[in-house]
């Protein structure tokens, strides 16, 4: 087994630890090693342990007890991991809230979680004050203020922390279990209200132990993330992966394509997590003679991308790329094996834990049961760290967790070697004149156009019944020295016709400047679908333009 953080007792299941135990063991191994780098701050493992015990004492003095929910409305910073890991000491539950949320969205989370305490940031107080006033369960209001001054019922977090006594490490012994909830992560809510995914201590521990193993990480690595803490990626992989490996975590405030490489170089990062549009956006930045001037050995992320794009990225920036498929409901989906190369559109085989007692099973289920290789069906998973359910939502829990299997709502297929190929979300498949079309497949082709920054593909009603394909396209901003104009709708159609079967080529194309997005930067297709009653009005129609593609 690789040199990851494990329990004292080798007879225990390795992932059967609390987050408090994980921090204790990591700090005991190398107390003076820097764990967290954030701006001018450096926090050693011993200081991380001390901070979490002080935070636990702070919330205990405020009356927070086992199972209570504390909502965190904070941008990336030291405070989030301190609060999360501190609350874990007393068995309380952290609830991070997307900092882009407005009053109504935040109010829903506060009330659904029945939050006892809210911690906000001074830059977000306009929304926080209004939402807090609509949540009767709130008893305490804390703020990370600019100058240590609060007021109007709010208490400054750092002032309170300095005045608080650290929790005695033995005070909660035996009272917090690996099966206890550590966090509620509200999914982005692309349909209906957001769902609170219940994540346990052992889910996080297993995620960290697994990620350190899959990525071949050690205490010498520096994990870099610019992803927000209300997103499971930064929790499962960056925070837990670095802790389990005894490595360092470099935390940036947000993703910025123009600042990204300078941040990576300055931090000495070796492992970087990406999601969604980040890789294509970085590839579309102007080439530089410093592109390979970095210390990164590995980029990990999703979704699966074309092999040509991955190889172009690896060649240009001099770092390997590893693709995986996971979800908030369980970290244990699939992942590519390092050194085996890429299969276009594949996110690898089922993830594993270094302990053979951990079994992770993946099946593709069609209407008549398990599908054969090459057949498309719903991706289902079964392993010891699938979520226990959605917070106070038995109906959606029962729909998702059936017969011991997590039904993901995603469509995919397995090749002969057992590699997963993601097709689409069930609801995003376009049914056009008897053909099923993956919106992601069309999006991947459009994103390869050199003049395109991002795109989204949805189904719109056809006058002939079923669907037509519509593409929303954000063109790349012009750079000095760029040749030619930005692409127009016709360019997108002809580009697709070169790379796709005729029936997959979008009929409708709408050019845009940006998209509404989820916390994980995915396009909010549900909002695109509701933008107006007639989604085909006022946009380019290739049939009306006289473009004929069928052979």
C-alpha positions in Angstrom: 0.0 0.0 0.0 1.3 3.5 -0.9 2.6 5.8 1.8 -0.8 7.4 2.6 -2.2 8.3 6.0 -3.9 5.3 7.6 -5.4 4.4 11.0 -3.1 3.3 13.9 -4.8 -0.1 14.0 -4.0 -2.0 10.8 -7.0 -4.3 11.3 -9.4 -1.3 10.8 -10.6 -0.5 7.3 -8.3 2.3 6.1 -11.1 4.7 5.2 -12.9 4.1 8.5 -11.5 7.3 10.1 -12.9 10.6 11.1 -11.5 13.8 9.6 -10.2 14.6 13.1 -8.2 11.4 13.1 -6.9 12.2 9.6 -5.6 15.6 10.6 -4.1 14.2 13.9 -2.2 11.5 12.1 -1.0 13.9 9.3 0.2 16.4 11.9 2.0 13.7 13.9 3.9 12.5 10.9 5.3 15.9 9.8 4.2 18.7 12.1 6.5 21.5 10.7 5.8 20.8 7.0 3.7 23.6 5.4 0.3 22.2 4.6 -1.6 25.3 3.3 -0.3 28.1 1.1 -2.8 30.9 0.6 -1.6 34.3 -0.5 0.9 35.5 2.1 -0.2 32.8 4.6 1.6 29.6 5.3 0.1 27.1 7.7 2.0 24.0 8.9 0.4 20.7 9.7 0.7 21.5 13.5 -0.8 24.9 13.0 -3.7 23.3 11.0 -4.3 21.0 13.9 -4.2 23.9 16.4 -6.6 26.0 14.3 -9.1 23.2 13.9 -9.1 22.6 17.7 -9.6 26.3 18.3 -12.4 26.5 15.8 -14.0 23.5 17.4 -13.8 25.2 20.8 -15.3 28.4 19.3 -18.4 26.7 17.9 -18.8 24.5 21.0 -18.9 27.7 23.1 -21.6 29.0 20.7 -23.7 26.0 21.4 -23.0 24.0 18.3 -23.3 20.3 18.9 -23.2 17.0 17.1 -25.4 17.1 13.9 -26.0 20.9 14.0 -25.6 22.7 10.6 -23.3 25.6 10.1 -23.6 27.4 6.8 -20.4 29.0 5.3 -20.9 31.8 2.8 -17.2 32.5 2.1 -14.9 32.9 -0.9 -11.7 30.7 -1.0 -9.4 31.4 2.0 -8.0 30.0 5.1 -11.3 30.2 6.9 -13.1 27.5 5.0 -10.8 24.5 5.7 -10.3 25.7 9.3 -14.1 25.8 9.9 -14.9 22.6 8.0 -12.2 20.5 9.8 -12.9 22.2 13.1 -16.6 21.5 13.0 -15.8 17.9 12.1 -14.2 17.6 15.6 -17.6 17.9 17.3 -19.6 16.0 14.7 -21.2 19.2 13.4 -22.1 19.6 9.7 -20.6 22.2 7.4 -22.8 23.6 4.6 -20.9 25.7 2.0 -23.0 28.1 0.0 -22.2 29.3 -3.5 -20.9 32.9 -3.2 -22.7 33.8 -6.5 -26.1 33.0 -4.9 -28.6 35.8 -4.5 -31.0 36.3 -1.6 -33.7 33.8 -2.7 -31.1 31.0 -3.5 -29.3 31.5 -0.3 -32.5 31.6 1.7 -33.5 28.2 0.3 -30.2 26.6 1.5 -30.3 28.2 5.0 -33.9 27.0 5.6 -33.5 23.6 4.0 -30.5 22.9 6.1 -32.1 24.5 9.2 -28.8 26.2 9.9 -27.9 27.1 13.4 -25.0 29.4 12.6 -24.0 31.4 9.5 -20.5 32.5 8.7 -20.3 35.1 6.0 -17.7 37.4 4.4 -17.7 41.1 4.6 -17.9 41.4 0.8 -21.1 39.3 0.7 -23.0 41.0 3.5 -25.7 42.6 1.4 -27.0 39.1 0.4 -26.1 37.5 3.8 -28.1 40.0 5.9 -31.2 39.7 3.8 -31.1 35.9 3.7 -30.3 35.5 7.4 -33.4 37.6 8.2 -35.5 35.0 6.5 -34.1 32.0 8.4 -35.7 31.5 11.8 -33.4 28.6 12.8 -30.3 30.8 12.9 -29.0 31.6 16.4 -25.6 33.1 15.7 -24.1 35.2 12.9 -20.4 35.5 12.3 -18.5 37.5 9.7 -15.0 37.5 8.4 -14.7 41.3 8.5 -12.3 43.6 6.9 -11.1 45.4 10.0 -12.2 43.2 12.9 -15.4 45.3 13.4 -18.8 43.8 13.0 -22.1 44.9 14.6 -25.8 44.7 14.0 -25.9 41.2 15.5 -22.9 39.9 13.7 -19.6 38.9 15.4 -16.2 39.0 13.9 -14.9 35.5 13.3 -11.2 36.1 13.9 -11.8 38.2 17.0 -14.0 35.4 18.4 -11.4 32.8 17.5 -8.6 34.6 19.3 -10.8 34.7 22.5 -11.8 31.0 22.3 -10.3 28.1 24.1 -9.2 25.1 22.0 -11.2 22.0 22.3 -9.6 19.2 24.3 -8.7 16.6 21.7 -10.0 13.9 24.1 -13.3 15.6 24.8 -15.2 14.1 21.9 -13.5 10.7 21.8 -16.0 8.1 20.8 -18.7 10.7 20.0 -17.9 11.2 16.4 -18.1 8.3 14.0 -16.6 7.8 10.4 -20.3 7.3 9.3 -21.3 10.7 10.7 -22.1 13.5 8.2 -19.3 16.0 7.7 -20.9 18.2 5.0 -24.0 18.9 3.0 -23.0 19.9 -0.5 -25.9 21.3 -2.4 -25.8 20.3 -6.1 -26.2 23.0 -8.7 -29.9 22.3 -9.2 -30.1 22.1 -13.0 -33.6 20.7 -12.4 -35.7 21.8 -9.5 -34.4 22.9 -6.2 -30.8 22.1 -5.2 -30.3 18.7 -3.5 -28.2 18.5 -0.4 -25.8 15.6 -0.9 -24.9 14.1 2.5 -21.2 13.4 2.7 -19.7 11.4 5.6 -16.3 11.5 7.2 -15.3 8.2 5.6 -16.3 9.3 2.2 -13.8 12.2 2.4 -11.1 10.0 3.9 -11.6 7.3 1.2 -11.5 10.1 -1.5 -8.2 11.4 -0.2 -6.6 8.0 0.1 -7.8 7.1 -3.3 -6.8 10.3 -5.0 -3.3 10.2 -3.6 -3.0 6.6 -4.9 -4.4 7.2 -8.4 -2.2 10.2 -9.0 0.9 8.6 -7.6 1.2 11.5 -5.1 3.6 11.8 -2.1 4.5 14.2 0.6 6.7 16.0 -2.0 3.8 17.2 -4.0 2.0 20.5 -4.0 -1.7 20.3 -4.9 -3.0 23.5 -6.6 -6.6 24.4 -6.8 -8.4 27.5 -7.9 -11.8 25.8 -7.6 -14.3 27.1 -5.0 -14.7 25.3 -1.7 -18.5 24.9 -2.3 -17.5 22.5 -5.1 -16.8 18.8 -4.2 -13.7 18.7 -6.4 -11.7 21.0 -4.1 -12.9 19.1 -1.1 -12.5 15.5 -2.3 -9.4 15.8 -4.3 -7.3 18.9 -3.5 -7.9 19.1 0.3 -8.4 15.4 1.1 -5.8 14.2 -1.5 -3.1 16.5 -0.1 -3.9 15.5 3.5 -3.9 11.8 2.8 -0.5 12.1 1.0 1.0 14.3 3.6 1.5 16.9 0.9 0.9 20.6 0.6 -2.2 22.5 -0.7 -1.9 25.7 -2.6 -5.2 27.6 -2.6 -6.0 30.3 -5.1 -9.1 32.6 -4.9 -10.5 31.7 -8.3 -9.7 30.6 -11.9 -8.3 33.3 -14.1 -6.9 32.2 -17.5 -4.6 35.2 -17.6 -3.1 34.7 -14.1 -3.2 30.9 -14.0 0.3 30.0 -15.1 1.9 32.7 -13.1 0.1 31.4 -10.0 1.2 27.9 -10.8 4.8 28.9 -11.3 5.0 31.0 -8.2 3.5 28.2 -6.1 5.7 25.4 -7.3 2.6 23.3 -7.9 3.0 19.7 -9.1 -0.6 18.5 -9.2 -3.4 20.6 -10.6 -7.1 19.9 -10.6 -9.3 21.3 -13.5 -12.9 21.0 -14.4 -15.1 21.8 -17.3 -14.0 24.6 -19.6 -10.6 25.3 -17.9 -8.5 23.1 -20.2 -9.9 24.3 -23.5 -9.7 27.9 -22.3 -6.0 27.5 -21.3 -5.3 26.0 -24.7 -6.9 28.9 -26.5 -4.6 31.4 -24.7 -1.9 32.9 -27.0 1.2 30.6 -27.1 4.2 31.7 -25.0 7.8 30.7 -24.8 7.1 30.1 -21.1 4.3 27.5 -21.7 6.5 24.6 -20.5 8.1 26.7 -17.8 6.2 25.1 -14.9 6.7 22.4 -12.3 3.4 20.6 -12.9 3.7 16.9 -13.4 0.0 16.1 -13.6 -3.4 17.7 -14.4 -6.4 15.8 -13.2 -9.9 16.6 -14.2 -13.1 15.9 -16.2 -15.0 15.6 -18.5 -13.4 13.2 -21.0 -12.1 15.1 -23.9 -10.8 14.2 -27.4 -7.5 12.4 -27.4 -6.1 15.0 -29.8 -6.9 17.8 -27.4 -5.4 16.1 -24.5 -2.2 15.3 -26.4 -2.0 18.9 -27.6 -2.2 20.1 -24.0 0.4 17.7 -22.8 2.8 18.6 -25.6 2.4 22.3 -25.2 2.6 22.6 -21.4 4.8 19.6 -20.7 2.5 17.9 -18.1 0.6 14.7 -18.1 -3.2 14.8 -18.1 -5.4 12.2 -16.2 -9.1 12.1 -16.9 -11.7 10.7 -14.5 -15.5 10.5 -14.0 -16.9 11.2 -10.5 -19.7 13.0 -8.8 -20.6 14.6 -5.5 -22.6 11.5 -4.6 -19.5 9.4 -4.7 -15.9 10.1 -5.5 -15.3 6.6 -6.7 -16.3 6.6 -10.3 -13.6 5.9 -13.0 -10.1 7.1 -13.8 -7.4 6.6 -16.4 -4.3 4.7 -15.3 -1.2 6.8 -15.4 1.1 5.8 -18.2 -1.5 3.9 -20.3 -2.3 6.8 -22.6 -5.6 8.2 -23.6 -8.6 6.7 -25.3 -10.6 9.4 -27.0 -13.8 10.2 -25.0 -12.9 7.7 -22.2 -12.6 8.4 -18.5 -10.9 5.1 -17.7 -11.8 2.1 -15.6 -13.4 1.9 -12.1 -11.3 3.6 -9.3 -9.8 1.5 -6.7 -8.6 1.8 -3.1 -5.1 0.4 -2.2 -6.8 -1.9 0.3 -8.3 -4.9 -1.5 -11.3 -5.0 0.9 -12.7 -1.9 -0.9 -14.8 -3.0 -3.9 -15.9 -0.5 -6.5 -18.4 -1.8 -9.1 -19.5 -0.1 -12.3 -22.3 -1.3 -14.6 -24.2 0.1 -17.5 -27.9 -0.6 -17.2 -30.3 -0.7 -20.1 -34.0 -1.2 -20.0 -33.6 -5.0 -19.7 -30.8 -5.1 -17.2 -27.0 -4.9 -17.5 -25.9 -3.8 -21.0 -23.3 -5.5 -23.0 -20.0 -3.8 -24.1 -20.7 -1.0 -26.6 -24.3 -0.6 -25.6 -25.5 2.7 -24.1 -27.3 2.7 -20.8 -27.3 4.4 -17.4 -24.1 4.5 -15.5 -24.5 2.9 -12.0 -22.0 2.5 -9.2 -21.7 0.5 -6.0 -19.0 0.9 -3.4 -18.6 1.5 0.4 -18.6 5.3 0.1 -21.7 6.1 -1.8 -23.6 8.9 -0.2 -26.3 7.9 2.4 -28.8 10.1 0.5 -30.1 13.6 -0.1 -30.8 15.7 2.9 -34.4 15.5 3.9 -35.4 14.3 0.4 -36.5 10.7 0.7 -38.2 10.7 -2.7 -35.1 11.7 -4.7 -33.0 9.5 -2.5 -35.1 6.5 -3.3 -35.0 7.3 -7.0 -31.2 7.6 -7.0 -30.2 4.8 -4.6 -31.9 1.5 -5.7 -30.9 -2.1 -4.7 -27.6 -0.9 -3.3 -26.7 0.9 -6.5 -26.2 4.6 -7.2 -28.1 5.5 -10.4 -26.2 8.5 -11.7 -28.7 9.7 -14.3 -25.8 9.7 -16.8 -25.6 7.7 -20.0 -22.5 5.9 -21.1 -21.0 2.7 -22.5 -18.1 0.4 -21.7 -15.5 -0.7 -24.3 -14.1 -4.3 -24.4 -11.4 -3.3 -21.9 -13.9 -1.9 -19.4 -13.2 1.8 -20.0 -16.2 4.1 -19.5 -17.3 6.4 -22.3 -19.6 9.1 -21.1 -22.5 9.9 -23.5 -24.7 12.5 -21.9 -27.0 13.3 -19.1 -30.2 11.4 -19.7 -32.2 14.7 -20.1 -29.6 16.2 -22.5 -29.8 13.6 -25.2 -31.3 15.1 -28.4 -33.8 12.8 -30.3 -33.8 14.0 -33.9 -35.7 12.1 -36.6 -35.1 8.7 -35.0 -31.5 9.3 -34.1 -30.2 9.8 -30.5 -27.6 12.6 -30.5 -25.2 13.3 -27.6 -25.1 17.0 -26.8 -21.6 16.5 -25.4 -20.3 15.0 -28.6 -21.5 18.0 -30.6 -20.1 20.4 -28.0 -16.7 18.7 -28.1 -16.5 19.2 -31.9 -17.5 22.9 -31.7 -15.0 23.5 -28.9 -12.2 22.3 -31.1 -12.9 25.2 -33.5 -9.9 27.6 -33.1 -12.3 30.6 -32.9 -14.6 29.2 -30.2 -14.2 29.7 -26.5 -17.2 27.7 -25.2 -20.5 26.3 -26.4 -23.7 24.5 -25.2 -26.0 22.3 -27.2 -29.6 21.6 -26.4 -32.7 20.1 -28.0 -35.4 22.5 -29.3 -38.8 21.4 -30.6 -39.0 20.5 -34.3 -42.0 21.3 -36.5 -41.8 17.7 -37.6 -42.0 16.3 -34.1 -39.1 15.2 -31.8 -36.1 17.6 -31.6 -33.8 19.8 -33.5 -30.2 20.6 -32.5 -29.4 24.1 -31.3 -25.9 25.3 -30.5 -25.1 28.3 -28.3 -21.6 29.5 -29.1 -19.2 31.9 -27.3 -16.5 33.0 -29.7 -12.9 33.5 -28.6 -12.0 37.1 -27.9 -9.7 38.5 -30.6 -6.1 38.7 -29.7 -3.5 41.1 -31.2 -2.2 39.4 -34.4 -5.1 37.1 -34.8 -5.9 36.5 -38.4 -9.5 36.7 -39.7 -12.8 37.6 -38.1 -14.5 35.9 -35.2 -16.5 32.8 -36.5 -20.2 33.3 -37.5 -23.0 30.8 -37.4 -22.3 29.5 -40.9 -18.7 28.8 -39.9 -19.9 26.7 -37.0 -22.3 24.7 -39.2 -19.6 23.9 -41.8 -17.1 23.1 -39.1 -19.6 20.6 -37.6 -20.3 19.2 -41.1 -16.6 18.3 -41.5 -16.5 16.4 -38.3 -20.0 15.0 -37.6 -22.7 13.0 -39.3 -25.1 15.3 -41.1 -27.9 14.6 -38.6 -25.8 15.8 -35.7 -25.0 19.2 -37.2 -26.9 22.0 -35.4 -29.8 23.5 -37.3 -29.9 26.5 -35.1 -26.9 28.6 -33.9 -27.0 31.4 -31.5 -23.8 33.5 -30.8 -23.4 34.8 -27.2 -20.9 36.5 -25.0 -21.3 34.1 -22.0 -23.5 31.6 -20.3 -25.2 31.2 -16.9 -23.1 28.7 -15.0 -23.3 26.3 -12.0 -20.7 26.4 -9.1 -18.6 23.9 -11.1 -18.7 26.2 -14.2 -21.0 23.9 -16.1 -23.5 25.7 -18.3 -26.9 26.1 -16.8 -28.8 24.5 -19.7 -32.0 24.6 -17.7 -31.8 28.4 -17.7 -31.0 28.5 -21.4 -34.1 26.4 -22.0 -36.2 28.9 -20.1 -34.8 32.1 -21.5 -37.7 32.7 -23.9 -40.8 30.8 -25.1 -39.5 30.3 -28.7 -35.8 29.3 -28.5 -35.5 29.3 -32.3 -36.7 32.9 -32.9 -34.0 35.4 -33.9 -31.2 32.9 -34.2 -29.5 31.4 -37.3 -31.4 28.6 -39.0 -29.3 26.7 -41.5 -32.3 25.3 -43.3 -33.7 28.8 -43.9 -30.2 29.8 -45.0 -30.3 27.2 -47.6 -27.4 25.0 -46.3 -28.1 21.4 -47.3 -25.9 18.7 -45.7 -27.6 15.4 -46.3 -25.7 13.3 -48.9 
